[in-house]
């Protein structure tokens, strides 16, 4: 049975969350302030903590910083609960190691979904850490400026926090996906995921989707006689003109010219 700790100073909100968790089969613990929350976290070592940011004795950031400072509680995932969140709030929480944000008021379904997603992700991270790691593939520039076109395996960085994000892009890049689609599948808010991906990779979700589509486009240009329109469609673009413009932005030449010239000449 998984243990969830709720740190929330609003009694009614805390009570609703605790009842929902108990009904769903979790072992639920509640604290009405940050100090008690830290004490309970150290005592029960919960599988996940949901913590309000604005509390009277110590705010959620102080709670998170304290938990991250103890070895026993450092790896416990934490979801912040807040009435509003700014980009500065997101950045501060991420720097301290927050795993996600829930904005109040939220529905019971949103609350339980966020918890289920975080617990699942934590299990995946643990499993990946225990599995033998394969040898690293030869790296290449994410923009494809190497003399050899990168493969799908080599363009995505080896990042445990984002593996499910990149897996989703890999499965769906040929479809009209966007940031919201990826965030929903990963169980993050779009704003949080944007900051997480930017801080971990230096690129945006949109950029990674384009990078993967460009790998497919280069492969098809190189190995088939398909028309540019066909290649655009098979690379995730419904508009061949937009595909051609984006390809030119990335490679400096049109798809037709890229096809006619060795990559080494175009990038030397």
Secondary structure in CASP SS format (residue, H / E / C, confidence):
PFRMAT SS
TARGET T0000
AUTHOR 0000-0000-0000
METHOD secondary structure of the structure
MODEL  1
X C 1.00
X C 1.00
X E 1.00
X E 1.00
X E 1.00
X E 1.00
X E 1.00
X C 1.00
X C 1.00
X C 1.00
X H 1.00
X H 1.00
X H 1.00
X H 1.00
X H 1.00
X H 1.00
X H 1.00
X H 1.00
X H 1.00
X H 1.00
X H 1.00
X H 1.00
X H 1.00
X C 1.00
X C 1.00
X C 1.00
X E 1.00
X E 1.00
X E 1.00
X E 1.00
X E 1.00
X C 1.00
X C 1.00
X H 1.00
X H 1.00
X H 1.00
X H 1.00
X H 1.00
X H 1.00
X H 1.00
X H 1.00
X H 1.00
X H 1.00
X H 1.00
X C 1.00
X C 1.00
X C 1.00
X E 1.00
X E 1.00
X E 1.00
X E 1.00
X E 1.00
X C 1.00
X C 1.00
X C 1.00
X C 1.00
X C 1.00
X C 1.00
X C 1.00
X H 1.00
X H 1.00
X H 1.00
X H 1.00
X H 1.00
X H 1.00
X H 1.00
X H 1.00
X H 1.00
X H 1.00
X C 1.00
X C 1.00
X C 1.00
X C 1.00
X C 1.00
X C 1.00
X C 1.00
X E 1.00
X E 1.00
X E 1.00
X E 1.00
X E 1.00
X E 1.00
X C 1.00
X C 1.00
X C 1.00
X C 1.00
X H 1.00
X H 1.00
X H 1.00
X H 1.00
X H 1.00
X H 1.00
X H 1.00
X H 1.00
X H 1.00
X H 1.00
X C 1.00
X C 1.00
X C 1.00
X E 1.00
X E 1.00
X E 1.00
X E 1.00
X C 1.00
X C 1.00
X C 1.00
X C 1.00
X H 1.00
X H 1.00
X H 1.00
X H 1.00
X H 1.00
X H 1.00
X H 1.00
X H 1.00
X H 1.00
X H 1.00
X H 1.00
X H 1.00
X H 1.00
X H 1.00
X H 1.00
X H 1.00
X H 1.00
X H 1.00
X H 1.00
X H 1.00
X H 1.00
X H 1.00
X H 1.00
X C 1.00
X C 1.00
X C 1.00
X C 1.00
X C 1.00
X C 1.00
X C 1.00
X C 1.00
X C 1.00
X C 1.00
X C 1.00
X C 1.00
X C 1.00
X C 1.00
X C 1.00
X C 1.00
X C 1.00
X C 1.00
X C 1.00
X C 1.00
X C 1.00
X H 1.00
X H 1.00
X H 1.00
X H 1.00
X C 1.00
X C 1.00
X C 1.00
X C 1.00
X H 1.00
X H 1.00
X H 1.00
X H 1.00
X H 1.00
X H 1.00
X H 1.00
X H 1.00
X H 1.00
X H 1.00
X H 1.00
X H 1.00
X H 1.00
X C 1.00
X C 1.00
X C 1.00
X C 1.00
X C 1.00
X C 1.00
X H 1.00
X H 1.00
X H 1.00
X H 1.00
X H 1.00
X H 1.00
X H 1.00
X H 1.00
X C 1.00
X C 1.00
X C 1.00
X H 1.00
X H 1.00
X H 1.00
X H 1.00
X H 1.00
X H 1.00
X H 1.00
X H 1.00
X H 1.00
X H 1.00
X H 1.00
X H 1.00
X C 1.00
X C 1.00
X C 1.00
X H 1.00
X H 1.00
X H 1.00
X H 1.00
X H 1.00
X H 1.00
X H 1.00
X H 1.00
X H 1.00
X H 1.00
X H 1.00
X H 1.00
X H 1.00
X H 1.00
X H 1.00
X H 1.00
X H 1.00
X H 1.00
X H 1.00
X C 1.00
X C 1.00
X C 1.00
X C 1.00
X H 1.00
X H 1.00
X H 1.00
X H 1.00
X H 1.00
X H 1.00
X H 1.00
X C 1.00
X C 1.00
X C 1.00
X C 1.00
X C 1.00
X H 1.00
X H 1.00
X H 1.00
X H 1.00
X H 1.00
X H 1.00
X H 1.00
X H 1.00
X H 1.00
X H 1.00
X H 1.00
X H 1.00
X C 1.00
X C 1.00
X C 1.00
X H 1.00
X H 1.00
X H 1.00
X H 1.00
X H 1.00
X H 1.00
X C 1.00
X C 1.00
X H 1.00
X H 1.00
X H 1.00
X H 1.00
X H 1.00
X C 1.00
END
